[in-house]
Amino acid sequence: MTQRALHKLFAEDIDPKTLIKGLEFASGRAINPKIDLVIFDEIQACPRALTSLKYFSENLPELSLASAGSLLGLTLPEDSFPVGKVDLMYMWPLTFEEFLGAINDERGSIALKEWNSRSEIPLSEIVHEHLWRQLKSYFVVGGMPAAINAYIQHTPQTLTAFESARAVQEQLITMYTADMAKHSGRVSAMHIGRIWTQLPQQLASTADSSAPKYQFSGVLPTARGYRSLAGAIDWLENAGLIIKAPIANQGSHPLAHFTKDNVFKLFCFDVGILGALSKLHPSAVLQYEYATFKGYVAENFVAQELLSHGVKPVSWSEATAQVEFVMESHGNIIPIEVKSGWVTQAKSLKVFISKYGTKNAVILSANPQSYNAQVI
């Protein structure tokens, strides 16, 4: 049901049994709390519906009730949220593996899942080439469901399919921009929008194809450092539109202790949206001909994959050495070097290994997988 009139139902009484009766009349069907699933979609549009979740939890626990919404931390008053009464699940864009399933690439999906469970067995060259081709498709389409749907409605791997996905991404960007104005005020929205649209320029502000530390100068005419932009950056992060990756100045436990609030990298939440913001034509991405920006796209992809698997992206930099990402795992700090192509020379990774004696390191590149390769 998509009736705004239902808001009145929640305004009058949020006793669960009363609400169920009202929903039954509105939907024209009975609701059995023991076997039915009730979904409150776009719940941010009705704060009282969000508040009612507390009473459903306490007074009607046998009902399976789910809700979905966006910008919950930005648009709702604090007293609307039923703290301790709901299980939270954050939704990210579809990962590459989920993308393969969505486009019905059964062979690719099975091969990737089997490799994930038995990664000590290398992929065959033909499987690697297939997944590499699909990954470039993912770099264009990204993980937003609407963009993926637009893509699969056309013959896969055709330019029309990719352009349809890009058109949807441009519409989404327009809607995100409208949300900024709606939920943050005119002046704040201008600041937020400028940071958002300048993401590609920030990523490409160095010539070595590695995403740089965020630069505050030049973003806003009046900005003089982190403090003047912190609110807008926090808004974008809370809205889920950017990924903020702190830069650690040591590769030691705990990594968070060696980061600063004003030293970080910013990535887009979705690699497909980044392409649309960057005005990258799909054909350039598919042919892998977009100069050093390949490196920034690859790094953005890894950042969102880490985040979707519950790993907060953190970078590392000391003196002139830097590694794209480092992560803590079972007491170890694992450096992750990201290479967009086939050249895997990694001097900074060698510096990290030498200084911290790490037992495991990862180089992500376009090459087929290998183990125990010497870091050059």
N, C-alpha and C positions, 0 to 999 in steps of 0.2 A: 504494500500500500504506500502511496506517496501523497497522502492527504495532509496538508498543513493544518486542516481543521482538527486533526488529532492532538495538536498542541493544547487545545482547550481541555481535552480529556485529562492530561497531566496537570493542568493548572487547577483543576477542581479538586482532585483527590488522588494521591499516589499510593493508596492502599493497594497491594498487589491483586487482591481478589476483585476489587472494584475496577481496576485497570483491565484485568482479564475479561471481565464482562463487557466492558466498553469496546475492547479490541474484537471480541467475538461479534458484537453487533456491527462494528465498522467493516469487518472482513466478510461477514456472512457465513462464518464457519465456526464450529466449536473448537476450543483449545483444550487439549488434555495435558495437564502439567506433567504427567508421568511418561508420556511418549513423544510429545511435540517439542520442537525447537522454535523458540521465538527470537527474532533478530530485530534489533533497533538499529537501523542504518542511519548514517549522517546524524548521529546523536548529538553532535555539537550544536545543531540547530535548535535543540530543545533541552536546555539545562535541567529542567525538572525531570525529564526522562532519565538523565544521568543520575540525578539524586535518587530516583526511585529504585535504582539497582541495589541500594543499601537495604531497602525494605523487602525487595524480592529475595535477597540473600537471607534475611532474618526470618521472614514470615512465609515464604513459599520456596524453600530450598530445593524441593523436588523438581521444580521447573528448570529446564535447560534454557538459559537465556544468554544470548551473545549480543554484543553491540559493536558498531564500527563507526569511527569518526576521525576527523583530521583537525589539526591545530587545537587540540584539547587543552594544552598547556598555555595557549595564547588567548583563547576566546572565552573561557568560562571563569566565573568567579570561584574563588577557592572553596567556598562552602558547598559548591555543587558536586564536588568529586567525592565519591563514596570510599574514602580511604580505608583500606583493610578489608573491603567487602567484595572486591573483584580481583580476578587474575588478569594481569596486563600482558599483552602480546604485541610487540612492535612489528609492523609490517614494512618490509623493504621492497624495492623493485625486485623482480624475479632475477635470481642468479643465472649464470650461464647454464648450469645443469637444468634448472627449471625451464629456461628458455627452450632447450632442446626438447623437453617433454611437451611444452606448449605448442611447438610447431610440428609435433608428431614425427620427430627424427628419432624413431625407436632404436635404430642401430647405434647412432651416436650416443644416445642417452644411456643405453645398456653398456656400451664400451666405457663410457666415462664413469659410470657407477661401479663397474667391475674394477676399473683401475683405482678408484678411490678406496676400495676395500682391499685391494692387493697391489699397492703402488710399487712394490719391489719388482713387479714384472713389467718391463717396458712395453709401451704401446707399439704396435707394428707401424711401419712408415705410412702405409695406406690409411690406417685409422688416424694417425697423427695429422696427415694432410687434410682428411675430412673434417676433423675437429678444428683445425686451424682455419679452414674456410668458413666454418660455421661461427667461429669466434669473431671473425671480421664482420660477419653479418650481424652478430650481437652488438658489436661496436657501433653499428648504425642504428639498429632497432632499439637497443637498450632493453630494460626490464619493466617498463610501464605497460600494464595489461592492455590499455587502449591502443597503444602503438603496436604491440604484438598482434592484436586482433586485426588492425588495419593491414598489417603485413601479410598475415595468413589468408586474408580474403582474396589475395591475388596469387598468381603463380609464384611460388618461392624462388628466390634468387634472381628475380627480374627487377629491372630498375623501377618499374611502376610500383612494385610491392614496397621497395625501400622508400620511394618518394611519398607513398601514402603514409608510411610510418612517420616520416619526417614532418608531414603536414599536421599530423596529430600532435607531435611533440611541440610544434610551434603554437598550436592552440592551447596546449597545457601551459606553456610559458606565459601566454597572455592571461590565462586564468590565475596563475600564481601571482603575476604582477597585480591583478585586480584584488586578490586577497590581501596583498601588502597594503594597498590603499584602504581597504575595508577595515582591517583589524589593527592598523598601527598609526593612523592619522596621516595627513597629507605630507607634512615635512619629514616625518620618520620614514614614510614610504619611499620618498625620493632617495634618502640615504640608503635604505635597505635595497631598493631597486638598483642603485648604482653599484653597490658591492656585488649584487647578484649578477648583473649583466657584465661586470668586469672580470668575472672568474676566468674566462679564457685568456685575457690579457695578462692576468696575474700568473697563470700557469706557464705562459709562454714568455715570461719576462727575462729568462736566461736562454743562452744559446746551446746549452749542453743536453737538452731534451730531458732534464730532470726537474721536477716541480720544485720551485724555490720557496724559501721562507716568505711568508706574506709580507708585502711592502705596503705601509700605510700612506706614504706620500703619494699625492696625485689622485687618490681615490675620490676625495671630496675637497673642494677649494678651501674649506675651513678646517679640515682635519689636520691635527698636529701629532698624531700618534695613536696608540692603541685605545687609550681612554675615550677618545672622541668617536671611535668606531665600535667599541665593545658592545654597546646596546644593540646596534643593528646586526652585528655578527651573531650575537646570542639569539636574536629573534630568528634569523635564518636557520641557525642550528636547531633551535627548539621546534621550528616549523618542519624540520626534516629536509630542507632544501640544500643544505651543504653538509660536508663532512669535515670537521675540524680535527686535524692530526697534529698533536703537540710534537715538538722536536726535542728529543732528549740530548743533553750534552755529555752524558756518560752511558755506557752500555752495561749498567749494573742494576741489581735489584734494589728497591723497586723502581721501575722506570719512571713512574709518576713523580717520584721525588726529585728527578733530574730534569724536569720540564718547568717552563714558565708560562704564565697565562698569555703573555704577549709575543711568544715565539712559537710559530705554528705554520702549517700549510693548510690551504683550503682546497677542497675538492667538491665537485658537483655530486649530488646524491645519486645520479644516474648517468651512465656513460653516453646513452643515446641523447639525453637532454643536453649534455655538454656539447655534443656534436651540433645540435640545433642552435644552441647559444653561440657557437663558434662559426656558424654559417659554413660548416664543412659539407661539401656536396657528397652524397652517398657514394658516387662512383669513385671519388678520390680515396675514401676509406676502404672500399672493397678492393681497389687496385693497390692499396697500401702505399699511396703516393701523396703524402701530406707532410713531408719534410720532418723537422724535429718535433712537430706536434704529435707525432706517433708516440713519442715517449710519454707525453703528458696524458694522453688517452689511456695508454697501457697502465700507467701508475694510478690513474683515477679508477680504472677497472679493478685493480688489485685492492685499492682502498675500500671500495663498496663490497667486494667479495669478503674481505676480512670482517667488515662490520656486519654483514648478513649472517656470518657464522659466529657472531658474538665476540669478536676480537676488536677492541678499540685500536684503530690505526695510530701508530706512533712512529715517527721518523727518528733518525740519529745523525748528529753532526758534531764533529770536533775538529778544530783548526780548518784544514782544507778538505778533510775527508767527510763524506756523507753517504749513508745507506738509506735507500728509500723507506724501508720499514724494518722495525725490530719488534719482536713479540716475546712474551714470557710464556714458557711451557715447561711444566714439571720441574721448576727450579732452574731452568736454563734460559738464557737470552739467545734467541735465534734471529740472526740478521737475514733480511730478504732483499736481495738485489733485483730490480726490475729492468729488463732490457726489452725494448720494443722490437728488436730484429734478431739477427743471427750472430752478431758479435757479442761475446760474453766476457771480454776483458773487464775485470772488476777490481781496480786498484784499491778503492775505498773499502771494499769487502775484505781484502787481504789485510789492510790496516786494522780493521775491527777484529779479525780473527787473531792476528798477532798480539794485539794489546789485551784482549779479554780471554784468549784461549778457548773460544767457543768450540764445542764439539760438533755442532751442526750448523750448516749455512745453506741457504737456498738461492739459486739464481733462476729467475723466471724469464724465459725468452721464447723465441719462435722455433727453437731447435727441439728435436725429439728429446725426451728425458734421458738423463744419464746420472750415474752416481759416482761419488768419490773423484769427481773431476778436479784437476788442479786449478786453484784460483790464480790467475795470472795478474 
